[in-house]
């Protein structure tokens, strides 16, 4: 899969009931993230922290949905464990992908991964992926993490902010950008067009970098 491909559709069981992915995603932004196995320590910290930050994603019209390659019963046990350990009351769905169907559909696993028998988290090491999907069901960001590195929720929020901003305005966000900071006029915009879009002008850092305040 590549950026701007349509996110593949699927139907699966989840902790919030059966889900048709396209029906569930449409008309909002979606953060879709996966885990190698239930009851793994790094994943538990991520899911709990995402749950605590869910209101921030909601402000951005962005829904959360997770996946782990264990059974639905195991998922419910894990949710209870995270509630006891971290006080996390997780409301967003966690997909049960015990046969790795969705993991393979989204290229989270090598094509020759064995799906039968007992598996450890190490056997599913590549299921550590994040996708940001737009309301028109297009993949706008893909990121894969190693087993030993937890995700940065603030970074995921930052990327959602950037993608949403640049989807509506002809700008790009520079390194370490945060919402409210200056942005760069897209290279595809000519100076003549930029004068219409940004009548207050811009700062030219060099021949190809034009800096303006973040559009409202």
C-alpha positions in Angstrom: 0.0 0.0 0.0 1.0 3.6 -0.7 0.0 7.0 0.5 -3.4 8.0 -1.1 -4.3 4.4 -1.8 -7.8 3.5 -0.6 -7.7 1.7 2.7 -8.7 -1.9 2.2 -12.1 -2.9 3.5 -12.8 -5.8 5.8 -15.4 -7.1 8.2 -14.2 -8.3 11.6 -15.1 -8.9 15.2 -14.1 -6.3 17.7 -14.7 -5.4 21.3 -17.4 -3.0 20.1 -19.2 -5.6 18.0 -18.8 -6.6 14.3 -17.3 -3.9 12.2 -17.4 -3.2 8.5 -14.2 -1.1 8.3 -15.3 1.3 5.5 -18.7 1.9 7.1 -17.1 2.5 10.5 -14.5 4.9 9.1 -16.4 7.0 6.6 -17.2 10.7 7.4 -14.4 11.0 9.9 -10.6 10.7 10.2 -9.3 7.4 11.6 -6.2 6.4 13.5 -5.9 2.6 12.9 -3.1 1.0 15.0 -2.0 -2.6 15.5 -0.4 -4.8 18.2 1.4 -8.1 18.1 -0.3 -9.8 21.0 -2.5 -9.2 24.0 -0.9 -8.8 27.5 2.3 -7.3 26.1 3.7 -4.5 28.3 4.6 -1.8 25.7 1.2 -2.2 23.9 -0.7 -1.9 27.2 0.9 1.5 27.9 0.1 2.6 24.4 -3.6 1.6 24.4 -4.1 3.1 27.9 -2.5 6.4 26.9 -4.5 6.6 23.6 -7.6 6.0 25.7 -6.6 8.9 28.0 -6.1 11.1 25.0 -9.2 10.0 23.0 -10.9 13.4 23.6 -8.0 15.1 21.8 -8.6 12.9 18.8 -12.3 13.5 19.0 -11.7 17.3 18.8 -10.0 16.6 15.5 -12.9 14.4 14.2 -10.6 11.4 14.4 -11.7 8.1 15.7 -9.4 5.4 17.2 -9.5 1.7 16.4 -6.9 -0.9 17.3 -6.1 -4.4 16.3 -4.3 -7.3 18.1 -3.7 -10.8 16.9 -5.6 -12.6 19.6 -9.2 -13.8 20.2 -12.1 -11.5 21.3 -12.2 -13.2 24.7 -8.6 -12.5 25.2 -9.2 -8.9 24.2 -11.9 -8.5 26.9 -9.6 -10.0 29.5 -6.8 -7.6 28.5 -9.1 -4.6 28.6 -10.1 -5.6 32.2 -6.4 -5.9 33.1 -5.6 -2.5 31.7 -8.4 -1.0 33.6 -7.1 -2.5 36.9 -3.4 -1.6 36.1 -3.8 1.8 34.5 -7.3 2.9 35.3 -8.0 2.9 31.6 -11.7 2.6 30.5 -11.1 1.8 26.8 -14.1 2.7 24.7 -12.7 2.4 21.1 -12.8 -0.9 19.4 -10.0 -3.5 19.4 -10.3 -5.8 16.4 -9.7 -9.5 16.9 -7.4 -10.7 14.2 -6.6 -14.2 15.5 -6.1 -15.6 11.9 -4.0 -12.6 10.8 -6.4 -11.8 7.9 -6.4 -8.0 8.5 -2.7 -8.0 9.3 -1.9 -9.5 6.0 -4.4 -7.4 4.1 -2.7 -4.3 5.4 0.9 -5.6 4.8 1.6 -5.7 8.5 3.2 -9.2 8.2 5.4 -11.0 5.7 3.4 -12.9 3.1 4.8 -16.2 4.4 3.9 -15.8 8.0 2.5 -19.0 9.5 -1.0 -18.4 10.8 -1.6 -21.8 12.5 -0.6 -22.9 16.0 0.6 -21.0 19.0 2.4 -17.7 18.4 4.3 -15.4 20.6 4.6 -11.7 20.2 8.0 -12.2 18.6 6.3 -14.3 15.9 4.1 -11.3 15.1 6.8 -8.6 15.5 5.9 -6.6 12.4 2.3 -6.0 13.7 3.3 -2.6 15.1 1.8 -0.3 12.5 -0.2 3.0 12.5 -2.3 4.3 9.7 -4.1 7.7 9.4 -7.1 7.4 7.1 -9.0 10.4 5.7 -12.8 10.6 5.6 -12.7 9.6 1.9 -11.0 6.4 3.0 -7.6 7.2 1.7 -4.4 6.3 3.6 -2.6 9.5 4.5 0.1 8.2 6.8 1.8 4.9 7.5 4.3 4.3 10.3 5.8 1.0 11.6 7.5 0.6 15.0 9.9 -2.1 16.3 8.7 -4.3 19.2 10.8 -2.4 21.8 9.8 1.2 20.9 6.5 2.6 22.2 4.6 5.1 20.1 4.5 8.8 20.9 0.8 9.9 21.2 1.7 13.6 21.0 3.5 12.9 17.7 0.4 11.1 16.3 -1.7 14.1 17.3 0.8 16.4 15.6 0.7 14.4 12.4 -3.2 14.5 12.4 -3.0 18.3 12.8 -0.6 18.6 10.0 -2.4 16.3 7.6 -5.8 18.0 8.3 -4.3 21.5 7.9 -2.5 20.7 4.6 -5.5 18.9 3.2 -7.4 22.2 3.4 -4.7 24.7 2.6 -1.8 24.9 0.1 0.9 24.7 2.7 3.3 22.3 4.3 4.5 21.9 7.9 8.2 22.1 8.6 10.3 20.1 11.0 9.1 19.9 14.6 6.0 21.9 13.7 3.2 22.3 16.2 -0.3 23.6 15.6 -0.3 27.4 15.6 3.3 27.8 14.4 4.4 29.2 11.0 4.0 27.0 7.9 5.6 26.9 4.5 3.7 27.7 1.3 3.6 24.6 -0.9 6.2 24.4 -3.6 3.5 23.8 -6.2 2.1 27.3 -5.6 3.5 30.0 -7.8 4.3 33.4 -6.4 1.3 34.9 -8.3 -1.1 32.4 -6.8 0.6 32.8 -3.4 -0.2 36.6 -3.5 -3.9 35.7 -3.8 -3.9 33.1 -1.1 -1.7 35.0 1.3 -2.3 38.7 0.6 -0.4 39.7 3.8 2.8 38.4 2.2 5.4 35.9 3.4 9.0 35.6 4.5 11.4 34.2 1.9 14.0 32.1 3.7 15.6 31.2 0.3 14.6 30.8 -3.3 12.3 27.9 -2.5 11.1 28.4 1.1 8.3 30.9 1.7 7.1 31.1 5.4 3.7 32.3 6.5 1.5 32.2 9.6 -0.7 29.2 9.9 -4.0 29.7 8.0 -7.0 29.9 10.2 
